[in-house]
Structure formats: structure tokens, C-alpha cells
């Protein structure tokens, strides 16, 4: 059974730093697209960042230059390092893995709250 466990959320002041992690268990990492999403209260869940197997990354415009998505093969963990956090970054953050073949299973983390005070 493939599952993921998220951690790393918390409360920080504007300009601060947080690093989220999402550990993948029971799956082959190379078979999944790897992404981060976030959802603020009353708003639609939105794309934040993605990373490809070759290391190429893509970011939502408002976080580009501040956030860094990475994958660590050693511990099968997806990371999102968030620098210079702003109150507008406050949301529940979700990691997401989607199979690129086979059943195309869509797997979501349980979500972790990030709150940035002004």
C-alpha cells in the first residue's frame, strides 16, 4: 500500500523560513510525478511547485525565487523549502504524487498547516 506522510508545518513570522517534508512509502519514486499544492481558507487548492525526475522544477509565480522543491532518493522524501515567507503564503500545504503509468493513482498527503504572521 503506497502512502505518504507530511510534516514540517508551523507558525512563523514574515520573512521566516520553514521546510516541509513528505515521505513516500511503498512506491517507486521514479514512477510518480511529484508536486506541492496549497489551499487557503475559502479558496481553491492551487499549484505551488513540481519537480521532474531529471531535476527540472516549476513554480507558481508568487513563490518563484523564494521556494525550493527537491527530492532526496536516500530517504524517499519530497521537500519544500520556503524562504522569505509572507502572510499570503498562509495555507494548508499538500504533497502530491501521481503515477505516470499503470493505474495512474493519485496520492495526497494529509496536509500540514503553514501560518505566517505579519
Number of C-alpha atoms within 10 A of each C-alpha: 5 10 15 20 16 21 18 16 18 14 14 18 14 17 14 14 17 18 16 22 22 26 18 21 15 9 15 11 19 13 15 20 16 22 25 24 19 22 19 16 9 6 9 9 15 14 16 23 23 22 19 15 13 7 11 10 14 16 19 13 9 11 17 12 11 13 20 19 24 20 20 11 10 6 10 15 19 25 22 23 15 20 17 15 23 19 15 13 20 20 21 18 28 25 29 21 23 16 18 13 9 7 8 12 13 12 17 19 19 16 20 21 18 21 20 21 15 11
